[in-house]
Structures are given as C-alpha cells and as structure tokens.
Amino acid sequence: MNTRSMIFTLYGDYIRHYGNKIWIGSLIRLLNEFGHNDQAVRAAISRMNKQGWVQAEKKGNKSYYFLTDRGAKRMEEAANRIFKLNPEKWDGKWRMLMYTIPEEIRNIRDELRKELVWSGFGTMSNSVWISPNKLEKQVDDLIEKYDIKEYVDFFIASYDGPHDNSRIMDKSWNLEEINQKYKDFITEYSQKYIIAKSNIQKGAMTDAECFVERTKLVHEYRKFLFVDPGLPEELLPEQWLGGHAASLFTEYYRELAEPALHFFESVFQEGNEMDHKDEEYDVMDHPFIL
C-alpha cells in the first residue's frame, strides 16, 4: 500500500478528529504497523507538504503536520461520500461541463480531469463531462481554482431523447466494471469480517491488529471514490452491489472501531496533547458505529 495514500487514510479516518495535527514521530509509529519505514513516511509527508495538502509546524525539536484548508476540505468531502448511508434523490437533471483548454496548459487540463473523476463526473464524449448529481458548487470551485473561466461552459439540462437515460449511463460510465469491483470487495471482506468478529469476541485480536484492519478496510473502500460516481438510485442497474458493499463496510467498521481507536489514541498521545481532540467526536457518535 502506497505510503502517501495511507497517510491520507489516517488523516481522514483519525487525525482530522484530533485537531488535524500529528507529531511526525506518532505518524511514523502508526505507519510502522503497515510495514512503512521512517524514511518512506518522511518522504511522503514532505511531498504532501509541497503539494499543499499539509503544513509543517515546529514546536521545540518536534515537527508536527496539520491539514491545510485544502486538505481538510478534501477529507471532509471524502468522509461524507464514504459514510453516506443512502443515495441522493435525483431531480431529473443532468450537469454538463464542456471545455476547450489550450494545449499549452494541458497540465491544468490533466489535473481538471482527475478532479472531475473524483467528483463523480463521467465522460460522455471528448471534453464533455456529465453527472446527474448536484455538483454546481464543485464546478464553481474548480473553475476558480484553475482559473479556466474563459475555456468552459456549464449546463443543467434534461435529456429529451431520442433514447432513455440508460444510454447516457452506458456512454459515460462502465457500470459493469464498477459492479465487479464491488463484487470482489464483498467476496474478500465478507470472509475477513467473519474471522475478525470471531477473533474479537474471543479476545484473540489486539487493539493494534484492529487498528491495522480498520485502516486497511477504509483504505480499500475509499478507492471506490475514484471509480463509483455515486449515482442516484433511480439510475442504478437492478443488480447493483454498491448497497451490499456499503452494508458490509458498515458492519465491519463498527466491529473494529473501538479497539482500533484505543490503539490510535495510545500512539497519538505520545507526541500530541489529547485535549486537541474534538469535544464532539466520540467513537460511538460515528454514523457507522450506531
């Protein structure tokens, strides 16, 4: 598992609830549980710093890293999508973004494409991106972020045929491939869940092992953010496995949550004051642990 990607997972599932800040020593200790060495962690966090996701802060001889506004916003967006219990109701409208970005700034075009995929847009045709979700705010933010107002056009429209909406779905996303990924996730993690639940009940699984498993679970499940556009239920195929996968994730996450958090806190407090913890955050307050 990529070190940088694992750091994002730890910030999203743990650190953001504790003031968004962590001592580099604690971060290294946590990543050691997954086989990442000190040098790899320092290199990855340095890269994230240069990319604007985190910022460094020095206290005495200790270095701390906290999420920037950009990083905190991305973590919040990811958490809202990962832990969303039900698809949104569709308003029957399609959001379409079209652009003609010059070749001399193709690096911006490439970054924009990544952002659009992350937000859930699909490619209906070359340079035409589409989504049934209410993503107006995200589009406005992207236009401002990349300063591309003169190169884009944005529409909110109804589809009047001559075909039905399923044709748009087939042209814009490979739902069969996404569904297969959900099937693979369910196959693998159903077995892991049964084994872990039994071991936890028997006291045969340590807090550290629960932490590793919970983090791996979130790390794997959040990959769907980059492939599943989060379509409204009205547009999903009949045999869609996304809901089944979400239910499995919910149950497994709930089983691992409390002991995993105990281990995280034991490491976190080595270099951070525990009163940084958000007062309203408690392991049992999470929507997936109710």
C-alpha positions as YAML, in Angstrom:
chain: A
units: angstrom
residues:
- id: 1
  name: MET
  ca: [0.00, 0.00, 0.00]
- id: 2
  name: ASN
  ca: [1.32, 3.40, -1.04]
- id: 3
  name: THR
  ca: [2.68, 5.39, 1.95]
- id: 4
  name: ARG
  ca: [1.22, 8.73, 0.82]
- id: 5
  name: SER
  ca: [-2.17, 7.16, 0.24]
- id: 6
  name: MET
  ca: [-2.11, 5.54, 3.68]
- id: 7
  name: ILE
  ca: [-1.33, 8.91, 5.27]
- id: 8
  name: PHE
  ca: [-4.40, 10.36, 3.57]
- id: 9
  name: THR
  ca: [-6.44, 7.48, 5.03]
- id: 10
  name: LEU
  ca: [-5.13, 8.13, 8.55]
- id: 11
  name: TYR
  ca: [-5.89, 11.85, 8.32]
- id: 12
  name: GLY
  ca: [-9.37, 11.15, 7.01]
- id: 13
  name: ASP
  ca: [-10.38, 8.46, 9.48]
- id: 14
  name: TYR
  ca: [-8.50, 9.53, 12.61]
- id: 15
  name: ILE
  ca: [-6.32, 12.63, 12.70]
- id: 16
  name: ARG
  ca: [-8.93, 15.08, 11.43]
- id: 17
  name: HIS
  ca: [-10.94, 14.34, 14.58]
- id: 18
  name: TYR
  ca: [-7.96, 15.34, 16.74]
- id: 19
  name: GLY
  ca: [-7.26, 18.89, 15.65]
- id: 20
  name: ASN
  ca: [-5.99, 17.81, 12.19]
- id: 21
  name: LYS
  ca: [-2.45, 17.77, 13.58]
- id: 22
  name: ILE
  ca: [0.01, 15.00, 14.44]
- id: 23
  name: TRP
  ca: [3.64, 14.71, 15.54]
- id: 24
  name: ILE
  ca: [5.78, 13.11, 12.83]
- id: 25
  name: GLY
  ca: [7.01, 10.56, 15.37]
- id: 26
  name: SER
  ca: [3.46, 9.39, 16.06]
- id: 27
  name: LEU
  ca: [2.71, 9.25, 12.35]
- id: 28
  name: ILE
  ca: [5.81, 7.12, 11.75]
- id: 29
  name: ARG
  ca: [4.83, 4.83, 14.62]
- id: 30
  name: LEU
  ca: [1.35, 4.32, 13.15]
- id: 31
  name: LEU
  ca: [2.67, 3.65, 9.64]
- id: 32
  name: ASN
  ca: [5.24, 1.19, 11.00]
- id: 33
  name: GLU
  ca: [2.27, -1.10, 11.75]
- id: 34
  name: PHE
  ca: [1.80, -1.45, 7.98]
- id: 35
  name: GLY
  ca: [5.45, -2.00, 7.17]
- id: 36
  name: HIS
  ca: [6.28, 1.55, 6.09]
- id: 37
  name: ASN
  ca: [9.71, 2.65, 7.28]
- id: 38
  name: ASP
  ca: [10.68, 6.03, 8.74]
- id: 39
  name: GLN
  ca: [12.28, 7.30, 5.54]
- id: 40
  name: ALA
  ca: [9.23, 6.46, 3.42]
- id: 41
  name: VAL
  ca: [6.89, 8.28, 5.82]
- id: 42
  name: ARG
  ca: [9.09, 11.39, 5.94]
- id: 43
  name: ALA
  ca: [9.38, 11.45, 2.15]
- id: 44
  name: ALA
  ca: [5.61, 11.03, 1.68]
- id: 45
  name: ILE
  ca: [4.62, 13.72, 4.19]
- id: 46
  name: SER
  ca: [7.19, 16.07, 2.66]
- id: 47
  name: ARG
  ca: [5.63, 15.51, -0.75]
- id: 48
  name: MET
  ca: [2.15, 16.18, 0.66]
- id: 49
  name: ASN
  ca: [3.51, 19.38, 2.18]
- id: 50
  name: LYS
  ca: [4.85, 20.57, -1.18]
- id: 51
  name: GLN
  ca: [1.52, 19.70, -2.83]
- id: 52
  name: GLY
  ca: [-0.41, 21.85, -0.35]
- id: 53
  name: TRP
  ca: [-2.28, 19.08, 1.49]
- id: 54
  name: VAL
  ca: [-0.50, 19.52, 4.83]
- id: 55
  name: GLN
  ca: [1.61, 22.16, 6.50]
- id: 56
  name: ALA
  ca: [4.52, 21.75, 8.89]
- id: 57
  name: GLU
  ca: [4.80, 23.31, 12.33]
- id: 58
  name: LYS
  ca: [7.80, 23.21, 14.63]
- id: 59
  name: LYS
  ca: [7.48, 23.02, 18.42]
- id: 60
  name: GLY
  ca: [10.86, 22.83, 20.09]
- id: 61
  name: ASN
  ca: [12.65, 19.94, 18.43]
- id: 62
  name: LYS
  ca: [9.41, 18.29, 17.28]
- id: 63
  name: SER
  ca: [7.81, 18.59, 13.85]
- id: 64
  name: TYR
  ca: [4.04, 18.46, 13.52]
- id: 65
  name: TYR
  ca: [1.94, 18.27, 10.37]
- id: 66
  name: PHE
  ca: [-1.61, 19.56, 10.06]
- id: 67
  name: LEU
  ca: [-4.11, 19.63, 7.22]
- id: 68
  name: THR
  ca: [-4.31, 22.83, 5.21]
- id: 69
  name: ASP
  ca: [-7.73, 24.24, 4.37]
- id: 70
  name: ARG
  ca: [-7.48, 22.41, 1.05]
- id: 71
  name: GLY
  ca: [-6.60, 19.16, 2.78]
- id: 72
  name: ALA
  ca: [-9.33, 19.49, 5.41]
- id: 73
  name: LYS
  ca: [-11.92, 20.20, 2.71]
- id: 74
  name: ARG
  ca: [-10.88, 17.12, 0.73]
- id: 75
  name: MET
  ca: [-11.01, 14.92, 3.83]
- id: 76
  name: GLU
  ca: [-14.50, 16.19, 4.66]
- id: 77
  name: GLU
  ca: [-15.72, 15.53, 1.11]
- id: 78
  name: ALA
  ca: [-14.28, 12.02, 1.16]
- id: 79
  name: ALA
  ca: [-15.78, 11.19, 4.56]
- id: 80
  name: ASN
  ca: [-19.21, 12.44, 3.51]
- id: 81
  name: ARG
  ca: [-19.14, 10.16, 0.49]
- id: 82
  name: ILE
  ca: [-17.63, 7.12, 2.21]
- id: 83
  name: PHE
  ca: [-20.08, 7.26, 5.10]
- id: 84
  name: LYS
  ca: [-23.14, 8.30, 3.08]
- id: 85
  name: LEU
  ca: [-25.85, 5.85, 4.04]
- id: 86
  name: ASN
  ca: [-28.32, 6.48, 1.21]
- id: 87
  name: PRO
  ca: [-28.04, 7.78, -2.38]
- id: 88
  name: GLU
  ca: [-29.48, 11.23, -3.02]
- id: 89
  name: LYS
  ca: [-32.84, 11.66, -4.72]
- id: 90
  name: TRP
  ca: [-32.44, 12.59, -8.37]
- id: 91
  name: ASP
  ca: [-34.01, 15.82, -9.62]
- id: 92
  name: GLY
  ca: [-34.10, 14.52, -13.21]
- id: 93
  name: LYS
  ca: [-31.46, 17.00, -14.40]
- id: 94
  name: TRP
  ca: [-28.01, 16.42, -15.90]
- id: 95
  name: ARG
  ca: [-24.99, 18.62, -15.15]
- id: 96
  name: MET
  ca: [-22.75, 19.01, -18.20]
- id: 97
  name: LEU
  ca: [-19.32, 20.60, -18.28]
- id: 98
  name: MET
  ca: [-17.64, 21.29, -21.62]
- id: 99
  name: TYR
  ca: [-14.17, 22.73, -22.08]
- id: 100
  name: THR
  ca: [-11.60, 23.63, -24.72]
- id: 101
  name: ILE
  ca: [-8.41, 24.07, -22.74]
- id: 102
  name: PRO
  ca: [-5.35, 25.04, -24.85]
- id: 103
  name: GLU
  ca: [-2.51, 22.57, -25.31]
- id: 104
  name: GLU
  ca: [-0.01, 24.95, -23.70]
- id: 105
  name: ILE
  ca: [-1.78, 24.50, -20.34]
- id: 106
  name: ARG
  ca: [-2.53, 20.80, -20.74]
- id: 107
  name: ASN
  ca: [-1.18, 20.18, -17.23]
- id: 108
  name: ILE
  ca: [-4.20, 22.09, -15.92]
- id: 109
  name: ARG
  ca: [-6.45, 20.07, -18.21]
- id: 110
  name: ASP
  ca: [-4.99, 16.83, -16.83]
- id: 111
  name: GLU
  ca: [-5.50, 17.99, -13.24]
- id: 112
  name: LEU
  ca: [-9.04, 19.08, -14.03]
- id: 113
  name: ARG
  ca: [-9.86, 15.64, -15.41]
- id: 114
  name: LYS
  ca: [-8.66, 14.00, -12.20]
- id: 115
  name: GLU
  ca: [-10.78, 16.37, -10.14]
- id: 116
  name: LEU
  ca: [-13.85, 15.71, -12.28]
- id: 117
  name: VAL
  ca: [-13.47, 11.94, -11.88]
- id: 118
  name: TRP
  ca: [-13.08, 12.41, -8.13]
- id: 119
  name: SER
  ca: [-16.28, 14.48, -8.02]
- id: 120
  name: GLY
  ca: [-18.23, 11.80, -9.90]
- id: 121
  name: PHE
  ca: [-18.38, 13.14, -13.43]
- id: 122
  name: GLY
  ca: [-18.32, 10.74, -16.37]
- id: 123
  name: THR
  ca: [-17.10, 11.37, -19.93]
- id: 124
  name: MET
  ca: [-19.98, 11.35, -22.36]
- id: 125
  name: SER
  ca: [-17.65, 12.30, -25.23]
- id: 126
  name: ASN
  ca: [-14.34, 14.06, -25.68]
- id: 127
  name: SER
  ca: [-14.19, 17.12, -23.37]
- id: 128
  name: VAL
  ca: [-17.84, 16.67, -22.37]
- id: 129
  name: TRP
  ca: [-18.33, 15.64, -18.74]
- id: 130
  name: ILE
  ca: [-21.68, 14.77, -17.24]
- id: 131
  name: SER
  ca: [-23.29, 13.93, -13.88]
- id: 132
  name: PRO
  ca: [-26.83, 13.61, -12.52]
- id: 133
  name: ASN
  ca: [-25.66, 14.85, -9.10]
- id: 134
  name: LYS
  ca: [-25.87, 18.41, -7.82]
- id: 135
  name: LEU
  ca: [-22.23, 19.38, -8.34]
- id: 136
  name: GLU
  ca: [-22.63, 23.08, -9.14]
- id: 137
  name: LYS
  ca: [-20.54, 24.13, -6.14]
- id: 138
  name: GLN
  ca: [-17.74, 21.72, -7.05]
- id: 139
  name: VAL
  ca: [-17.71, 23.02, -10.64]
- id: 140
  name: ASP
  ca: [-17.56, 26.64, -9.49]
- id: 141
  name: ASP
  ca: [-14.67, 25.78, -7.15]
- id: 142
  name: LEU
  ca: [-12.75, 24.03, -9.95]
- id: 143
  name: ILE
  ca: [-13.24, 26.92, -12.38]
- id: 144
  name: GLU
  ca: [-11.92, 29.33, -9.76]
- id: 145
  name: LYS
  ca: [-9.10, 27.02, -8.62]
- id: 146
  name: TYR
  ca: [-7.66, 26.53, -12.13]
- id: 147
  name: ASP
  ca: [-8.66, 29.97, -13.46]
- id: 148
  name: ILE
  ca: [-10.32, 28.48, -16.56]
- id: 149
  name: LYS
  ca: [-13.50, 30.55, -16.80]
- id: 150
  name: GLU
  ca: [-12.83, 31.52, -20.42]
- id: 151
  name: TYR
  ca: [-12.40, 27.89, -21.50]
- id: 152
  name: VAL
  ca: [-15.51, 26.21, -20.03]
- id: 153
  name: ASP
  ca: [-19.28, 26.10, -20.38]
- id: 154
  name: PHE
  ca: [-21.61, 24.54, -17.84]
- id: 155
  name: PHE
  ca: [-25.19, 23.38, -18.41]
- id: 156
  name: ILE
  ca: [-28.03, 21.98, -16.30]
- id: 157
  name: ALA
  ca: [-30.44, 20.23, -18.64]
- id: 158
  name: SER
  ca: [-33.00, 17.49, -19.16]
- id: 159
  name: TYR
  ca: [-32.47, 14.65, -21.61]
- id: 160
  name: ASP
  ca: [-35.24, 14.59, -24.24]
- id: 161
  name: GLY
  ca: [-34.17, 11.53, -26.20]
- id: 162
  name: PRO
  ca: [-34.47, 10.00, -28.64]
- id: 163
  name: HIS
  ca: [-33.25, 7.31, -26.18]
- id: 164
  name: ASP
  ca: [-33.68, 6.95, -22.41]
- id: 165
  name: ASN
  ca: [-31.28, 7.89, -19.63]
- id: 166
  name: SER
  ca: [-29.70, 4.44, -19.58]
- id: 167
  name: ARG
  ca: [-27.97, 5.31, -22.86]
- id: 168
  name: ILE
  ca: [-26.23, 8.24, -21.17]
- id: 169
  name: MET
  ca: [-25.17, 5.93, -18.34]
- id: 170
  name: ASP
  ca: [-23.70, 3.38, -20.75]
- id: 171
  name: LYS
  ca: [-21.77, 6.05, -22.65]
- id: 172
  name: SER
  ca: [-20.39, 7.81, -19.59]
- id: 173
  name: TRP
  ca: [-19.52, 5.04, -17.12]
- id: 174
  name: ASN
  ca: [-18.61, 1.37, -17.18]
- id: 175
  name: LEU
  ca: [-21.10, 0.31, -14.50]
- id: 176
  name: GLU
  ca: [-20.47, -3.38, -15.15]
- id: 177
  name: GLU
  ca: [-16.80, -2.95, -14.31]
- id: 178
  name: ILE
  ca: [-17.61, -0.94, -11.17]
- id: 179
  name: ASN
  ca: [-20.11, -3.58, -10.07]
- id: 180
  name: GLN
  ca: [-17.44, -6.27, -10.49]
- id: 181
  name: LYS
  ca: [-15.15, -4.30, -8.19]
- id: 182
  name: TYR
  ca: [-17.91, -4.24, -5.60]
- id: 183
  name: LYS
  ca: [-18.36, -8.00, -6.02]
- id: 184
  name: ASP
  ca: [-14.64, -8.56, -5.45]
- id: 185
  name: PHE
  ca: [-14.74, -6.34, -2.34]
- id: 186
  name: ILE
  ca: [-17.73, -8.25, -0.94]
- id: 187
  name: THR
  ca: [-16.11, -11.63, -1.61]
- id: 188
  name: GLU
  ca: [-12.86, -10.68, 0.13]
- id: 189
  name: TYR
  ca: [-14.20, -8.71, 3.07]
- id: 190
  name: SER
  ca: [-17.17, -10.92, 3.94]
- id: 191
  name: GLN
  ca: [-14.68, -13.62, 4.93]
- id: 192
  name: LYS
  ca: [-12.39, -11.17, 6.73]
- id: 193
  name: TYR
  ca: [-15.34, -9.78, 8.68]
- id: 194
  name: ILE
  ca: [-16.45, -13.21, 9.91]
- id: 195
  name: ILE
  ca: [-12.92, -14.11, 11.02]
- id: 196
  name: ALA
  ca: [-12.25, -10.75, 12.70]
- id: 197
  name: LYS
  ca: [-15.60, -10.73, 14.53]
- id: 198
  name: SER
  ca: [-14.92, -14.20, 15.91]
- id: 199
  name: ASN
  ca: [-11.39, -13.27, 17.00]
- id: 200
  name: ILE
  ca: [-12.52, -10.06, 18.68]
- id: 201
  name: GLN
  ca: [-15.24, -11.89, 20.62]
- id: 202
  name: LYS
  ca: [-12.70, -14.48, 21.76]
- id: 203
  name: GLY
  ca: [-10.18, -11.79, 22.75]
- id: 204
  name: ALA
  ca: [-7.77, -13.13, 20.14]
- id: 205
  name: MET
  ca: [-7.29, -9.82, 18.31]
- id: 206
  name: THR
  ca: [-5.25, -6.95, 19.80]
- id: 207
  name: ASP
  ca: [-6.11, -3.26, 19.59]
- id: 208
  name: ALA
  ca: [-3.17, -2.80, 17.22]
- id: 209
  name: GLU
  ca: [-4.45, -5.53, 14.92]
- id: 210
  name: CYS
  ca: [-7.92, -3.95, 14.92]
- id: 211
  name: PHE
  ca: [-6.33, -0.62, 14.05]
- id: 212
  name: VAL
  ca: [-4.50, -2.17, 11.10]
- id: 213
  name: GLU
  ca: [-7.61, -3.95, 9.85]
- id: 214
  name: ARG
  ca: [-9.88, -0.91, 10.22]
- id: 215
  name: THR
  ca: [-7.39, 1.29, 8.39]
- id: 216
  name: LYS
  ca: [-6.97, -1.27, 5.59]
- id: 217
  name: LEU
  ca: [-10.75, -1.55, 5.34]
- id: 218
  name: VAL
  ca: [-11.24, 2.21, 4.94]
- id: 219
  name: HIS
  ca: [-8.23, 2.42, 2.64]
- id: 220
  name: GLU
  ca: [-9.69, -0.20, 0.30]
- id: 221
  name: TYR
  ca: [-13.26, 1.05, 0.47]
- id: 222
  name: ARG
  ca: [-12.30, 4.66, -0.25]
- id: 223
  name: LYS
  ca: [-10.89, 3.54, -3.61]
- id: 224
  name: PHE
  ca: [-14.49, 3.46, -4.79]
- id: 225
  name: LEU
  ca: [-14.45, 7.27, -4.56]
- id: 226
  name: PHE
  ca: [-12.31, 7.19, -7.70]
- id: 227
  name: VAL
  ca: [-14.44, 4.72, -9.68]
- id: 228
  name: ASP
  ca: [-18.04, 4.96, -8.42]
- id: 229
  name: PRO
  ca: [-19.71, 8.29, -9.34]
- id: 230
  name: GLY
  ca: [-22.31, 7.89, -6.59]
- id: 231
  name: LEU
  ca: [-25.29, 7.84, -8.95]
- id: 232
  name: PRO
  ca: [-28.88, 8.30, -7.74]
- id: 233
  name: GLU
  ca: [-30.80, 5.10, -7.08]
- id: 234
  name: GLU
  ca: [-33.16, 5.81, -9.99]
- id: 235
  name: LEU
  ca: [-30.28, 5.41, -12.45]
- id: 236
  name: LEU
  ca: [-28.60, 2.32, -11.00]
- id: 237
  name: PRO
  ca: [-28.96, -1.13, -12.59]
- id: 238
  name: GLU
  ca: [-31.17, -3.67, -10.83]
- id: 239
  name: GLN
  ca: [-28.34, -5.93, -9.65]
- id: 240
  name: TRP
  ca: [-26.21, -3.08, -8.29]
- id: 241
  name: LEU
  ca: [-23.92, -4.28, -5.46]
- id: 242
  name: GLY
  ca: [-22.92, -0.89, -4.08]
- id: 243
  name: GLY
  ca: [-25.52, -1.03, -1.30]
- id: 244
  name: HIS
  ca: [-24.45, -4.53, -0.26]
- id: 245
  name: ALA
  ca: [-20.82, -3.41, -0.13]
- id: 246
  name: ALA
  ca: [-21.75, -0.35, 1.95]
- id: 247
  name: SER
  ca: [-23.64, -2.53, 4.45]
- id: 248
  name: LEU
  ca: [-20.68, -4.89, 4.79]
- id: 249
  name: PHE
  ca: [-18.33, -1.96, 5.25]
- id: 250
  name: THR
  ca: [-20.65, -0.53, 7.92]
- id: 251
  name: GLU
  ca: [-20.76, -3.74, 9.96]
- id: 252
  name: TYR
  ca: [-17.07, -4.48, 9.69]
- id: 253
  name: TYR
  ca: [-16.12, -0.89, 10.53]
- id: 254
  name: ARG
  ca: [-18.39, -0.97, 13.59]
- id: 255
  name: GLU
  ca: [-16.80, -4.21, 14.82]
- id: 256
  name: LEU
  ca: [-13.26, -2.84, 14.59]
- id: 257
  name: ALA
  ca: [-13.90, 0.78, 15.57]
- id: 258
  name: GLU
  ca: [-13.50, 0.97, 19.34]
- id: 259
  name: PRO
  ca: [-10.35, -1.15, 19.84]
- id: 260
  name: ALA
  ca: [-8.78, 0.48, 16.79]
- id: 261
  name: LEU
  ca: [-9.37, 3.92, 18.26]
- id: 262
  name: HIS
  ca: [-7.87, 2.85, 21.58]
- id: 263
  name: PHE
  ca: [-4.65, 1.93, 19.81]
- id: 264
  name: PHE
  ca: [-4.60, 5.15, 17.77]
- id: 265
  name: GLU
  ca: [-5.04, 7.26, 20.90]
- id: 266
  name: SER
  ca: [-2.27, 5.41, 22.73]
- id: 267
  name: VAL
  ca: [0.17, 6.29, 19.94]
- id: 268
  name: PHE
  ca: [-1.20, 9.77, 19.26]
- id: 269
  name: GLN
  ca: [-0.82, 10.94, 22.84]
- id: 270
  name: GLU
  ca: [2.91, 10.13, 22.79]
- id: 271
  name: GLY
  ca: [3.55, 13.36, 20.92]
- id: 272
  name: ASN
  ca: [0.26, 15.26, 20.98]
- id: 273
  name: GLU
  ca: [-1.84, 16.70, 23.77]
- id: 274
  name: MET
  ca: [-5.08, 14.72, 23.99]
- id: 275
  name: ASP
  ca: [-7.07, 17.87, 24.68]
- id: 276
  name: HIS
  ca: [-6.69, 18.62, 20.95]
- id: 277
  name: LYS
  ca: [-9.39, 16.02, 20.41]
- id: 278
  name: ASP
  ca: [-12.63, 17.49, 19.08]
- id: 279
  name: GLU
  ca: [-15.03, 17.63, 22.00]
- id: 280
  name: GLU
  ca: [-17.99, 16.43, 19.97]
- id: 281
  name: TYR
  ca: [-16.16, 13.45, 18.46]
- id: 282
  name: ASP
  ca: [-16.61, 10.08, 20.06]
- id: 283
  name: VAL
  ca: [-16.18, 6.66, 18.53]
- id: 284
  name: MET
  ca: [-19.82, 5.79, 19.21]
- id: 285
  name: ASP
  ca: [-21.04, 9.02, 17.55]
- id: 286
  name: HIS
  ca: [-19.97, 7.90, 14.12]
- id: 287
  name: PRO
  ca: [-22.90, 7.10, 11.81]
- id: 288
  name: PHE
  ca: [-21.40, 3.71, 11.07]
- id: 289
  name: ILE
  ca: [-21.00, 2.73, 14.72]
- id: 290
  name: LEU
  ca: [-24.54, 3.39, 15.93]
...
